[in-house]
Amino acid sequence: MDKFTLYHTEGCHLCEQALALLNAHLNSEQIILRDIVEELELVEKYQYTIPVVANKNNQELGWPFDEQKLKEFIN
């Protein structure tokens, strides 16, 4: 079972939308949530681009994405 990381932060309405899309297509065990404010390196990398979904190969899907783009990325 592949896992996907959602880079997000609290209070980000786009991040909430991205999480809802992920929840519609993945089991909760497949979703790893990483709040970028917990690590300075993540803030520097993602502060202007969250939400971002990453797969096990470190490929990333940045916002904006819709259900179709997410399904293609997951598969």
C-alpha positions as CSV (number, residue, x, y, z in Angstrom):
1,M,0.0,0.0,0.0
2,D,1.6,3.2,-1.2
3,K,1.7,6.2,1.2
4,F,1.4,9.9,0.3
5,T,2.6,12.9,2.3
6,L,0.5,16.0,2.4
7,Y,2.5,19.1,3.2
8,H,0.1,21.6,4.9
9,T,-0.4,23.9,7.8
10,E,-3.2,24.7,10.1
11,G,-5.8,27.3,9.0
12,C,-5.0,26.8,5.3
13,H,-8.3,26.3,3.5
14,L,-6.6,25.0,0.3
15,C,-4.9,22.4,2.5
16,E,-8.3,21.3,3.8
17,Q,-9.6,20.9,0.3
18,A,-6.5,18.9,-0.7
19,L,-7.0,16.6,2.4
20,A,-10.6,16.1,1.5
21,L,-9.6,15.0,-2.0
22,L,-6.9,12.6,-0.6
23,N,-9.5,11.2,1.9
24,A,-11.8,10.5,-1.0
25,H,-9.2,8.3,-2.8
26,L,-7.0,6.9,-0.1
27,N,-7.2,5.1,3.2
28,S,-6.2,7.1,6.2
29,E,-3.2,4.8,6.7
30,Q,-1.9,5.9,3.3
31,I,-1.9,9.6,4.2
32,I,1.0,11.2,6.1
33,L,0.4,14.7,7.3
34,R,3.4,17.0,7.7
35,D,2.7,20.5,9.1
36,I,5.4,22.7,7.5
37,V,5.6,25.0,10.5
38,E,7.2,22.2,12.5
39,E,10.5,22.3,10.5
40,L,12.2,25.4,9.2
41,E,13.4,23.6,6.1
42,L,9.8,22.7,5.2
43,V,8.7,26.3,5.7
44,E,11.4,27.6,3.4
45,K,10.5,25.0,0.8
46,Y,6.7,25.1,0.9
47,Q,5.6,28.3,2.4
48,Y,4.2,29.7,-0.9
49,T,3.2,26.4,-2.5
50,I,1.2,24.4,0.0
51,P,-0.7,22.2,-0.2
52,V,1.7,19.7,-1.9
53,V,1.3,16.0,-2.1
54,A,4.4,13.8,-2.4
55,N,4.7,10.1,-3.2
56,K,7.4,7.6,-2.0
57,N,9.6,8.5,-5.0
58,N,9.6,12.2,-3.8
59,Q,7.6,13.2,-6.8
60,E,5.3,16.1,-6.0
61,L,1.9,17.4,-7.0
62,G,1.5,21.0,-6.1
63,W,-1.7,23.0,-5.8
64,P,-3.8,23.7,-7.7
65,F,-4.9,20.2,-8.5
66,D,-8.3,18.6,-9.0
67,E,-9.7,15.1,-8.5
68,Q,-8.5,14.0,-11.9
69,K,-4.9,15.2,-11.5
70,L,-4.8,13.6,-8.0
71,K,-6.0,10.3,-9.3
72,E,-3.4,10.3,-12.1
73,F,-0.7,11.1,-9.6
74,I,-1.8,8.4,-7.2
75,N,-1.8,5.8,-9.9
